[in-house]
Amino acid sequence: MEHPENSEEYKGLVVNKGIEQPSSVNPYLKRKPKKRQLSVAEFVEGIVKGDITILSQAVTLVESVRPEHQAVAQEVIEKCLPYSGNSIRVGISGVPGAGKSTSIDVFGLHVLEKGGKLAVLAIDPSSERSKGSILGDKTRMERLSVHPNSFIRPSPSAGSLGGVARKTRETIILCEAAGFDKIFVETVGVGQSETAVHSMVDFFLLIQLAGTGDELQGIKRGIMEMADGIVINKADGSNIDKAKLAQFRNALHLFPAPDSGWTPQVLTYSGFYNLGVKEIWDMIYQYIDFVKENGYFEYRRNEQSKYWMYESINEQLRDSFYHNAKIESMLSEKEQQVLGGNLTSFVAAKTLLDTYFDELKK
């Protein structure tokens, strides 16, 4: 379009057209073709061969909330099942600051010196406000994160502990199929997450700190009862009090004997000075031999599979209920009636459930 300044009324004023501007897109830039998603057979073949890239892609599918990704992920898991189950699964818990990630770095390097492969699945706490997650565990596992035989995968809990726990359980199957014979599952901290992790591991290790006053006050009874072994970290120099060690051992005797028949042990170690790490692994191997011999190992694995079957049913029923179009339209109304005192919570819930079941019959 010509400039209006070049018209007759503006004699003596000339405005040039100017230089044509090049495109803002680099003409030499070649767009990469969109990556083709692997087929189920290609995923399974890559995982069984131990291809870390394909394993990572499969775990991403497992963690995805998209239905099409979930469908592929479930098929991959099903086909990987025959190759799974051949690992030692260790759950690692402890209060924040107890040194879980640093301990995993030390424990992992120790066990990898003997051969084999190690996968670390760390459930990372997400912000309740922003839903964001730092996923910073790898930074505290400096040596393990660069080891060729290790695989570290942090998973954000994203406010849904049950969901991330189920995905972690499925990731264990994929890692075992990829040839990882040691699996560590690190939990968010002391709380509800321990129960979920306890339901997917063979040995549950509780890490405590030395020199922090009365440690027993900081431990929930439920966590103590779940522990197959307690280790006291940073127990170096004058930081370990033999009386505290006796406190833990005495406290364990107050609890009912575990179903496994195993007597939980209390050990001390120092991750910083690499002291006492061998003894911890000796305890874990001793426990595994003990429960395999008395049949509890197989029994527990079967009970865990049954537990996760029911958990999956509960989760899918819940998703089906909340994603039902009729329920979605009614929820807000019933919620307002409950808040206004016009309806009790129980009547509102029954009305919604009755509506849901009626919808299923149609």
Secondary structure, 3 states (H helix, E strand, C coil): CCCHHHCHHHCCCCCCCCCCCCCCCCCCCCCCCCCCCCCHHHHHHHHHCCCHHHHHHHHHHHHCCCHHHHHHHHHHHHHHHHHCCCCEEEEEEECCCCCHHHHHHHHHHHHHCCCCCEEEEEEECCCCCCCCCCCCHHHHCCCHHHCCCEEEEEEECCCCHHHHHHHHHHHHHHHHHCCCCEEEEECCCCCCHHHHHHCCCCEEEEEEECCCCCHHHHCCHHHHHHCCEEEEECCCHHHCCHHHHHHHHHHHHHCCCCCCCCCCEEEECECCCCECHHHHHHHHHHHHHHHHHCCHHHHHHHHHHHHHHHHHHHHHHHHHHHCCHHHHHHHHHHHHHHHCCCCCHHHHHHHHHHHHHHHHHC
